[in-house]
Amino acid sequence: MPKPVLKAAYSAPDHEPFEASVELATPAPATDVSTADQTAFLAALRAAVAGVQDEVNRELTARMVLDAEASTQTAADAAAQKEEQNYGEEVVDEDE
């Protein structure tokens, strides 16, 4: 029997997909499980969840940084384009 795997998968239209996974210890059959075995398995499961969550957080943070850089670049490009369009002309603010 294959070992159980804790897996998280991410996909989005603008980013490369990724998976974070951890192989878990095979739990003992339900009839033979002592309280100590259950406690050990749940502790290992909790650690695995925390590890997968850390990996997901790192990947999502990296994608947020890429999005922020792209947004900043887009805003800078738009400002440069507007400045280029108005080159040599007096620009009157419409707020006044």
C-alpha positions, 0 to 999 in steps of 0.5 A: 500500500502506498504511503499517504501524501499531504499535498497542496496544489496552486494554479493561476492564469498569470503564474506557473503552477506548483505543488507542495507535498509531504509523504506521511507515515502510514498510520497503524490499522484502526484496531491496533492503535494505541493512544500513544500511536495516535498522538504520534501520528497526529503530531507528525501530521501537524508538522507536515501541515505546517511544513506544507503551509510554509512552502505554500506561503514562500511560493505565494509571497514570491508571486506577490513580489512579482505582481508588485514589480509588474504593477510598478513597472506598468505604472511607470510605463503609463507615466512615461507614455503620458509624459511623452504624449505631452512633451513640449505642451503646457499641461493644465490640471483639470482639478483646478 
